[in-house]
Each structure stands twice: as C-alpha cells, then as structure tokens.
C-alpha cells in the first residue's frame, strides 16, 4: 500500500521589493512521501520568489512531464517552468521547448556544485534559463521552518530573502549561477 502525501497548510505574506509585489497567499501543499522537508521548503522558496496569482504547484515528484511549479497564461502558454535540484540537461532542454522561461533552484552541498561544474558550459548556451543555488547550510535552516501549518512572512530584494514565522527568522542569500 502506497503512503499518502502529507498536506501542509501554508500562509505566505510576501513583500517583494524588487518587483513591487505585495500579496498574501493561502496554499495547501502536498509533500510526496519520498520528499524531504528541505525539498518542500525549497519549493516554497521558489514559489515566494516567483509569486503571482496564477503560479501553481504541479504533481511534482508524482509526474515526469511537469515541473515543480509553473505559471500558465490564460491562453494556455507556459510562461514559467521551475525545476528543483539537479535536473538533466535533456530535461531542461525539453522544458525550454515548452516554456517561455525555465528556472532551476539547486540546493545542497557538493553534489549540486559538481552538477553545475559538469554541465555549466552546455547550460550557459541555453537561452531563457535561470539557475539559482541555495548554499549550505541554508537548505537545512530552511527545513527547520517546516511544519504541518506554516505561516511565513517573506521580504525579498533581488537575491536576498528574509523569512520569519514569528518565532524564528532566516536570512537567505541565493547565488545566481546563470
């Protein structure tokens, strides 16, 4: 018998100073049984960085042909495709053939850096691709904010993200690899 997904109720208050986006989002986010709290929270970080009314989570780990997040225009075009981790170059190229923009959020330690070192020449040649890295120990610190009910206040300015849940605050600085 397959394990069910864990549902997280998430309330985000986002103040993105660079984009002049100030909005509150109430979400229900499913955590796949094999998904770590770190990965779940990196997904939320990606949502926070690209937040728009129509940005949505997909089936994620449960589907091979969908990203973690996407923004689909009213006419059906995929405006934004967001991947996590260390996707293959083939997967990124397939995403670029379907979406106007693809963004990858890499996180973790040495394996992410090795992935970038191995593929950066080929990835740099691809148009409409952004790659951001969440350096250690930030992903672990981010995972500490995970709970069944998550309420986060996020303030963003360029590559800096400040998160607080009322008890704990976390200042993240993303590295832009591409």
Protein Blocks (a to p, Z undefined) as FASTA:
>chain_A
ZZdddddddddddddfklopacdddddddddfklcfklmmmmmmmmmmmgcfklccdekl
mpckbcfbdcddfkopafbdcdehjadfklmmmmmmmpmbdcdddedjflmmmmmmmmmm
mmmmpghiacdddddfklmmmmmmgcfbdcdddddehjaccddehjaccddddddfZZ
